[in-house]
Amino acid sequence: MSTIAIIGGTGFTGSNIVRHATSRGHQVTSLSRSHPREPLEGVQYLTGSVEDRASELTRGSDVLIAALAPRGDMAGQLVRIYGHLAEHARTAGARFLVIGGFSSLRPDVDQPRFVEDPELPASFADEAREMEQVRQLLVGTPGDLDWLFVSPAAGYGSWAEGAHNAHGTYRLGGEVALTDEHGESHISGPDFALAIVDEIDTPVHHRAHLSVAY
């Protein structure tokens, strides 16, 4: 079993990963700003600053998962914070998994990423561009850092229809967005987390950009 540290472990994505990882018998530590309303038995819940506790989190961890959103007072901060975490993960020999955004994917091979569209909706353009900067940061890290940047489907989040459904299925792809037979792109929180924990249990991809959808 692995020792897993999850930053943002009480959010939508993080809490689903915590639940799946714990059910598989992994040793899980969650860092967030507040304790969860319904903590899971066996999980170590920490609160505080990411940068203040980065060294503590990575020490002894096999996998470090970053699941923060670039909004609120985190807006404009993630490139710096994730750069800090990447260096700690590299030094500790931990695998570094970053939960990215759909907009960093491409609609097709050799096509520009969605985030490069000059008409990207203003409602999420800043977040999309910041997460893309994080992806570029990872690409430029030293070769001994084992990282993954994982993009969920377009229809993903606590707001999405079926967000909490668990089908136990998913498709895994590269940096080209996955769609179904209707041209739609969806994944629920539990099934996205399933893909993450499956990759932890059986590491297949390294220093890569992955997509997850039905």
C-alpha angles and dihedrals in degrees: 000000000000133000106232129190116196122195109205091022096158096053126093096273097032096050092052091051091047090052095049095043093049092049088056091055098255120149104245133194120185125199120195141134095265140019117261120258090233109030118197119238113255097022119118108222117200129181130201145069118340093220094045092053100034095104092047092049097049096043106103094358122131093196132026115196121194114199104164126137121224095233137103111012089344091066110116092009106086100083090056094041095045091047087055092048093047091057092048091049092049092049092048094045091239124148111247118215118184122193104221136178137270093243092070088067126090126237089224142350113300091005120126116266116261089248090063092063107113088212094057106147111266091225091076105008096106093049092047093050093048092052089048089054088054090053090051090049091056093048089056097050122111115280094248092069109095104210141164128194107202122196120196124213122280091256097058132122143069088288095056125102109260091014093148100038118118114207096159091230137100142150123237122210143159129255094310111093116251118228134179128237089282093053092252128132121212142150130168125230095250094047093046088052089048090058091050095049092044089056090050092050093046110023110209106148127058132182089356145128112239134187128206126200142132 
